[in-house]
């Protein structure tokens, strides 16, 4: 069964599988004014400089939200938080459940599976995939719990759909390669960093790790997201594009145009 993906903002995409709609990491605010909206400390702040491609009204009703984590505003902002109040099911971390009490959020542990019965997509199953939100492992707890997800359904001959969440390449991704066959990988890139907070700290994959992850998972299709629109994304778009272009997996990458529904052959 083929499906379509619309990139809306940062790590927010709308996945449509035979009419069943899944939204990821809802960031739906417009770009910032003079003041940055993402401030976690005097040394860790960022400013959004691109509007979300679609409004909540244009997105319409969705069946499921997959929320990698709720505690960073480039993954769930004020407008996104309001939006998910009306969604019938949100899957996220167990920590998010306590902070999103006015939503229908269910928390998952690493590798926990959640099955959904729906006639449009038979055999639909979500699995929570470990993520590590920093390249400095001892700081992972400080960054807070994050999840990736796989989406599976009946007759998925080429493998599952994987959404990395905010992670670097670490042992959890290697474990995923052992456990599941991945057809399509949606990767959060940008080499996010706050150098004034911690030198050499990086909180998402860069181009090099995206290439290695593609090779490791042997994914047929890779969709990069979460690589522009915020100050704290330290790898430029030009650098990322050039790095991927000069790799041996460049033909696997699909670069989505924001707001445009793109059909994915699976």
C-alpha positions, 0 to 999 in steps of 0.5 A: 500500500502506497502512502503520501507525506506532506512536510509542514514544519521542522519535524512535523509531517502529515502521513496519509495511509489510505485515508488514515492520517498521522501527524508527527511532532506538531509545530504549527506556530508562525515564525518568531518576531523579535524575541525567540520562543525557544528558551531553555536557559540563558545559554540555550535558546533558538529562534524560528524563522520559517512559518509552518506551511499549513494551518491547523484548519488546513491540516484538518482532522487527524487520527493519530499524533506521533510525538517524539517528545513534548518538552522542546518547542521545535517539536511541540509548540503552543499551536501544536499543543492546542491542536493535539487536544482534539486528536483521538490518540497521541502516542509519546513518551511516558513522561509526556503523559503527565505534562499533557493531561488535557490530551488523549496521550498514551506513553510508550517505553522503548520497543513497546508496540501499540496496535490500532484497529482501523479498516482503512489500514489493516494490521496497523502497529506502532513501535516505540524506537529508542532515541538519544537526543545528544552525542554526549551519552552522559548528557542524555538524561538532561535532554529528556526522554525522546522516542522514534517510531516505526509504522507497520501494516499488513502486506508491507513487503519492502519493510516498515516506515521509520521516523527517527525522532530527535536522535543521533546515530547510536546503538539504538539505531543499530539495534533497529537494523537488527530487529526490523526491515526498514523501507522508508526512513524519515530522519531528523537532521540539522546537527542541532547544537547549543555551543554556548551551553556545551562545546561539541554538543550535538542533539540531532544527526548531521549529514554524515550520520544520515548517510551512515544511517541509510547504509545501516538500515538499508532503507530504500527511501530516505526523507530528511526533515528537521534541518532548517527553520531554526537558529540552532540547526548548525549544518547549513542546508547547502552543506547538507545537500552537498554532503548527501549529493556526494555520497553513494546513497544520494539516489535514495533521498527525497527532498520534500517541498513544504506544504506539498502532498508527495506520494511515496511508493512503498 
